[in-house]
Amino acid sequence: MGSIISVLIVIVCIFLILVVLVQNSKGGGLASSFSSSNQVMGVRKTADFLEKATWSLAIALLVLSILSTSFNSTTTTTTSGTTSKTREIGTTKTDNAAPATKTAPITPIAPPVAPKN
């Protein structure tokens, strides 16, 4: 489920980039390209549509990002209660897994002492 949400986030981001690039901050953009079709769909209607599309895509991106964090987190129960740990995408969860090999404790080595003359 997390990978489906990740794909949806990428698609929403691409659409959001395209919609923002079509807009012009001074009121031109897509509306100025279709000046001959002002009788059917006016300049203001095009700007309204692009503004609504931008807000809709931004809200969709926010919601999908929050959903993504909920699907990519796991909960583990401890004696003191429930704690939440975030795991990386693509890793598997192992409970009570023993380490594959045991290592010997490291003993400190004393520094060399200079001989007395």
C-alpha positions in Angstrom: 0.0 0.0 0.0 2.9 2.3 0.8 4.3 1.9 -2.7 0.9 2.8 -4.3 0.8 6.0 -2.3 4.4 6.8 -3.3 3.5 6.5 -7.0 0.4 8.7 -6.4 2.6 11.3 -4.7 4.9 11.3 -7.8 2.0 11.7 -10.2 0.5 14.6 -8.1 3.9 16.3 -8.0 4.2 16.1 -11.8 0.7 17.5 -12.3 1.4 20.3 -9.8 4.6 21.3 -11.5 2.8 21.4 -14.9 -0.1 23.5 -13.5 2.3 26.0 -11.8 4.4 26.3 -15.0 1.3 27.1 -17.1 0.3 29.9 -14.8 1.7 33.4 -15.2 1.9 35.6 -12.1 0.8 38.7 -14.1 -2.4 37.1 -15.4 -1.0 35.8 -18.7 0.1 32.2 -18.9 -2.4 29.8 -20.4 -5.1 32.5 -20.6 -3.1 34.7 -23.0 -2.5 31.8 -25.3 -6.2 31.3 -25.9 -7.2 34.9 -26.5 -9.2 33.9 -29.6 -11.5 31.6 -27.5 -12.4 34.3 -25.0 -16.1 34.0 -26.1 -16.3 30.4 -24.9 -14.1 30.4 -21.8 -13.0 33.8 -20.6 -9.6 34.7 -19.2 -10.9 34.9 -15.6 -12.4 31.4 -15.9 -9.1 30.0 -17.0 -7.3 31.6 -14.1 -10.0 30.4 -11.7 -9.6 26.8 -13.0 -5.8 26.9 -12.7 -6.0 28.3 -9.1 -8.5 25.6 -8.1 -6.3 23.0 -9.7 -3.2 24.2 -7.8 -5.0 24.2 -4.5 -6.5 20.8 -5.1 -3.2 19.3 -6.1 -1.4 20.9 -3.1 -4.0 19.5 -0.7 -3.9 16.1 -2.3 -0.1 16.1 -1.9 -0.4 17.0 1.7 -3.0 14.2 2.4 -0.9 11.6 0.5 2.2 12.6 2.4 0.5 12.1 5.7 -1.0 8.8 4.6 2.5 7.7 3.5 3.9 8.2 6.9 1.1 6.2 8.5 1.7 3.3 6.2 5.5 3.3 6.6 5.6 3.2 10.4 5.3 0.1 12.6 4.4 -0.3 16.2 6.1 -2.6 18.7 4.8 -3.5 22.1 7.2 -3.2 25.1 6.6 -3.8 28.7 6.2 -0.1 29.3 3.7 0.4 26.6 3.5 0.9 22.8 6.3 2.7 21.0 6.4 3.7 17.4 9.4 3.2 15.1 9.7 4.3 11.6 11.3 1.9 9.2 12.8 2.4 5.8 10.8 1.5 2.7 11.9 -1.9 1.4 13.2 -3.3 4.6 11.7 -6.3 6.4 10.8 -6.4 10.0 12.4 -9.1 12.2 11.3 -9.6 15.8 13.6 -11.1 18.4 16.2 -12.0 15.7 19.5 -13.2 17.2 22.7 -11.8 15.6 24.3 -14.0 13.0 27.7 -14.0 14.7 29.0 -13.1 18.1 32.1 -11.0 18.4 34.6 -11.1 21.2 34.8 -8.1 23.5 37.5 -5.6 22.6 40.3 -5.4 25.1 42.3 -2.2 25.4 46.0 -2.3 24.5 48.3 -0.5 26.8 50.5 2.1 25.1 54.2 1.2 24.6 56.4 2.3 27.5 59.8 3.9 26.6 62.8 2.0 28.0 64.7 3.6 30.8 68.4 4.3 30.1 
